[in-house]
Amino acid sequence: MKSLFALLALSVTATAMPAWADEPASPLSFNASLTTDYRYRGISQTRLKPALQGGADYDFGNGFYAGTWASTIKWIKDGGGDASVEIDVYGGYKTEIAKGLTLDVGLLQYVYPSNKLSPSANTLELYGALTYGVFTAKYSHSTSNLFGFADSKGSGYLDLSAALDLGDGFTLTPHVGHQRVKNLGSASYTDYSLTLAKDYAGFTWSGALVRASTDAYVGPGDKNLAKSALVLAVKKVF
C-alpha cells in the first residue's frame, strides 16, 4: 500500500518447471523488506535512517482482498510518544469498470501500538484509485484525526503516478502527491518522487529521488524530514 519510497525487490525464480506448475498460485503471499529510509508521502518516518518492513496479502479471487503491513519507525518517540512500529491493516475491492479502466476502493487503518500521543496517532482512511494504462490517480480521506494532528478529521491525500516500462526490465515511476491537513495549512505540502527499477538475476533493483515542499516536519537535531534524498530498499515476496 506505501507508494512514495523506492523498493529494491527480491523474487525467487525457478530453473526448471515443477510438476505442479499449472496449479493456481496461492491466494496468500508474504513480503519482507529493508529500506534505507522509510519515506511516507515524502516525509521520513525513521529520522532519515533505515527501516525493517514486512506484510501479508490475501486475494479472495473475486475482486476482494485484505492484508497487513508493518514497519519500524522513529517519529512517534521523537514526538514524545512510545511506539517503535507502525502496523497497517487494510481491505478493499478491485475491479475493471470499463475496458482498460480499473477501480480500487478500500479502507486502511494505521495502528501505532501504545503511542500515548494525544490526539492518538492511530488513523483511519478511506481510499479510491483509478488506473488506466500506465496512469493511476488515488485519493485517501481520513475519517479520524490524521497521524496525531488535532481537529484534522477530513484531511486528504491526492496521489498521481505512472508506471513506464522502459524495456530490458527497467521501469520508471514518476509520482506527485499533495497532503492536505485540515485546519492546519502549515502542515500541508506537496511531495515528489522519481523511481527507477531494474529486474536482474531474480532481483528488482530500484532507487528513488524523493522530496517534499515543506520545512514543517523536523526531527531531533533539527533534521529536515522532508529533505531531498535517494532512497534504496530490498524486498522479498514469497
C-alpha positions as CSV (number, residue, x, y, z in Angstrom):
1,M,0.0,0.0,0.0
2,K,3.1,2.7,0.6
3,S,4.0,4.0,-2.8
4,L,6.3,7.1,-2.3
5,F,9.7,5.4,-1.3
6,A,11.7,3.1,-3.6
7,L,11.8,-0.7,-3.2
8,L,14.6,-3.0,-4.1
9,A,12.7,-6.2,-4.6
10,L,13.9,-9.8,-4.5
11,S,12.0,-12.6,-6.2
12,V,12.6,-16.3,-6.4
13,T,12.9,-17.8,-9.9
14,A,13.0,-21.5,-10.7
15,T,15.4,-23.0,-13.2
16,A,13.0,-25.8,-14.1
17,M,9.3,-26.0,-14.2
18,P,7.9,-28.2,-11.4
19,A,5.3,-30.8,-12.0
20,W,2.7,-28.7,-10.2
21,A,3.4,-25.5,-12.3
22,D,0.0,-25.5,-13.8
23,E,-1.7,-25.3,-10.4
24,P,-3.1,-21.9,-9.4
25,A,-0.9,-19.6,-7.3
26,S,-1.7,-19.4,-3.6
27,P,-4.0,-16.5,-2.8
28,L,-1.8,-15.8,0.3
29,S,1.5,-14.0,-0.2
30,F,4.1,-12.6,2.2
31,N,6.7,-9.9,1.8
32,A,9.7,-8.7,3.8
33,S,11.9,-5.6,3.1
34,L,14.7,-3.3,4.2
35,T,14.8,0.3,3.2
36,T,17.4,3.0,3.7
37,D,14.7,5.5,4.8
38,Y,11.0,4.9,5.3
39,R,9.6,7.8,3.4
40,Y,5.8,8.0,3.5
41,R,4.2,10.7,1.4
42,G,7.6,12.3,1.2
43,I,8.3,12.5,4.9
44,S,10.8,10.3,6.7
45,Q,9.2,8.1,9.4
46,T,12.6,6.9,10.6
47,R,14.6,10.1,11.1
48,L,16.3,9.6,7.8
49,K,17.5,6.1,8.9
50,P,16.8,2.5,7.7
51,A,13.7,0.5,8.5
52,L,12.7,-3.1,8.5
53,Q,9.3,-3.9,6.9
54,G,7.0,-6.8,6.1
55,G,3.5,-7.8,5.4
56,A,1.0,-10.3,4.1
57,D,-1.8,-10.1,1.5
58,Y,-4.8,-12.4,0.7
59,D,-6.6,-12.4,-2.6
60,F,-10.1,-13.8,-2.4
61,G,-10.3,-14.3,-6.1
62,N,-13.4,-12.3,-6.6
63,G,-12.0,-8.8,-6.5
64,F,-11.9,-8.6,-2.7
65,Y,-8.5,-8.5,-0.9
66,A,-7.2,-8.0,2.6
67,G,-3.7,-7.5,4.1
68,T,-1.5,-6.2,6.7
69,W,1.9,-4.4,6.7
70,A,4.3,-3.2,9.3
71,S,7.4,-1.1,9.6
72,T,9.8,0.1,12.2
73,I,9.5,3.9,12.9
74,K,11.1,6.6,15.0
75,W,8.8,9.6,14.7
76,I,6.4,8.6,17.5
77,K,9.2,8.5,20.1
78,D,10.7,11.7,18.6
79,G,7.3,13.3,19.2
80,G,7.2,12.3,22.9
81,G,5.2,9.1,22.4
82,D,6.1,5.5,22.9
83,A,5.7,3.4,19.7
84,S,8.5,2.0,17.6
85,V,6.4,0.2,15.0
86,E,3.6,1.1,12.5
87,I,1.0,-1.7,11.7
88,D,-1.4,-1.2,8.8
89,V,-4.5,-3.3,8.3
90,Y,-6.4,-2.9,5.1
91,G,-9.1,-4.4,2.9
92,G,-10.8,-3.5,-0.4
93,Y,-12.3,-4.4,-3.7
94,K,-10.7,-4.0,-7.2
95,T,-12.4,-4.4,-10.5
96,E,-12.4,-3.3,-14.1
97,I,-15.3,-0.9,-14.6
98,A,-14.7,-0.2,-18.3
99,K,-12.2,-1.5,-20.9
100,G,-8.8,-0.7,-19.6
101,L,-10.1,1.2,-16.5
102,T,-9.7,-0.3,-13.1
103,L,-11.3,0.9,-9.8
104,D,-9.8,0.1,-6.5
105,V,-11.6,1.1,-3.2
106,G,-10.8,0.2,0.3
107,L,-10.3,1.0,4.0
108,L,-6.9,1.4,5.7
109,Q,-6.2,1.5,9.4
110,Y,-2.8,2.8,10.6
111,V,-2.0,1.5,14.2
112,Y,0.8,2.7,16.4
113,P,0.6,0.4,19.4
114,S,0.7,2.3,22.8
115,N,1.7,5.5,21.0
116,K,0.5,7.6,24.0
117,L,0.1,10.7,21.9
118,S,-2.9,13.0,22.3
119,P,-4.7,13.0,20.0
120,S,-3.7,9.4,19.1
121,A,-1.6,8.9,16.1
122,N,-3.8,6.0,15.0
123,T,-5.5,6.9,11.7
124,L,-8.3,5.5,9.6
125,E,-8.5,6.3,5.9
126,L,-10.9,5.5,3.0
127,Y,-9.2,5.3,-0.4
128,G,-10.2,5.1,-4.0
129,A,-8.0,4.7,-7.1
130,L,-8.5,4.7,-10.8
131,T,-5.9,3.1,-13.1
132,Y,-5.9,3.5,-16.9
133,G,-3.0,2.1,-18.8
134,V,0.2,3.2,-17.0
135,F,-1.5,6.0,-15.1
136,T,-3.0,5.9,-11.6
137,A,-4.9,8.6,-9.6
138,K,-5.6,7.8,-6.0
139,Y,-7.3,9.8,-3.2
140,S,-7.2,8.9,0.5
141,H,-9.6,10.6,3.0
142,S,-9.1,10.4,6.8
143,T,-12.2,9.6,8.8
144,S,-10.3,10.2,12.0
145,N,-7.6,12.7,13.1
146,L,-4.6,12.4,10.8
147,F,-1.5,11.0,12.4
148,G,-2.0,12.9,15.7
149,F,-2.9,16.3,14.3
150,A,-5.7,17.8,16.4
151,D,-9.0,18.6,14.6
152,S,-7.7,17.1,11.4
153,K,-10.5,14.7,10.6
154,G,-11.4,15.0,6.9
155,S,-7.8,15.5,5.7
156,G,-7.0,14.2,2.2
157,Y,-4.1,13.0,0.1
158,L,-4.1,13.0,-3.7
159,D,-1.6,10.8,-5.5
160,L,-0.8,10.8,-9.2
161,S,1.7,8.4,-10.7
162,A,2.7,6.4,-13.8
163,A,4.5,3.1,-14.3
164,L,6.6,3.4,-17.5
165,D,8.1,0.2,-19.0
166,L,11.4,1.2,-20.5
167,G,12.2,-2.3,-21.7
168,D,15.0,-4.7,-20.7
169,G,13.5,-5.0,-17.2
170,F,13.6,-1.2,-16.5
171,T,10.6,0.6,-15.0
172,L,10.4,4.4,-14.4
173,T,7.8,5.6,-12.0
174,P,7.2,9.4,-11.6
175,H,4.9,10.5,-8.8
176,V,3.4,13.7,-7.4
177,G,1.2,13.9,-4.3
178,H,-0.5,16.6,-2.2
179,Q,-1.2,16.1,1.5
180,R,-3.9,18.5,2.9
181,V,-4.1,18.6,6.7
182,K,-7.5,20.0,7.6
183,N,-7.4,23.1,9.8
184,L,-3.6,23.2,9.7
185,G,-2.4,24.7,6.4
186,S,1.2,24.9,7.7
187,A,1.4,21.1,7.8
188,S,0.1,20.7,4.2
189,Y,2.6,20.1,1.4
190,T,3.3,18.5,-2.0
191,D,5.7,15.7,-2.4
192,Y,7.5,14.3,-5.5
193,S,9.5,11.1,-6.4
194,L,11.1,9.5,-9.4
195,T,11.8,5.8,-9.1
196,L,13.9,3.7,-11.4
197,A,13.7,-0.1,-11.1
198,K,15.6,-2.9,-12.9
199,D,14.8,-6.6,-12.9
200,Y,18.1,-8.6,-12.9
201,A,19.1,-12.1,-11.8
202,G,15.9,-12.6,-9.9
203,F,16.1,-9.3,-8.1
204,T,14.4,-5.9,-8.7
205,W,16.9,-3.2,-8.1
206,S,15.5,0.3,-7.5
207,G,16.2,3.7,-6.2
208,A,14.1,6.8,-5.8
209,L,14.8,10.5,-5.7
210,V,12.3,11.8,-3.1
211,R,11.5,15.3,-1.8
212,A,8.6,17.3,-0.2
213,S,7.9,21.0,-0.4
214,T,7.8,21.7,3.4
215,D,10.0,22.5,6.3
216,A,7.3,21.9,8.9
217,Y,8.4,18.3,9.6
218,V,11.6,18.4,11.7
219,G,13.3,15.6,13.8
220,P,15.8,15.7,16.6
221,G,18.8,17.8,15.8
222,D,16.7,20.0,13.5
223,K,16.8,17.3,10.9
224,N,14.6,18.2,7.9
225,L,12.5,15.0,7.5
226,A,11.3,16.2,4.0
227,K,14.8,16.9,2.6
228,S,15.6,15.6,-0.9
229,A,17.2,12.1,-0.8
230,L,18.0,9.0,-2.7
231,V,16.1,6.0,-1.1
232,L,17.0,2.4,-1.7
233,A,15.4,-0.8,-0.4
234,V,15.3,-4.6,-0.7
235,K,12.1,-6.6,-0.7
236,K,11.3,-10.3,-0.9
237,V,7.9,-11.7,-1.9
238,F,7.1,-15.3,-1.0
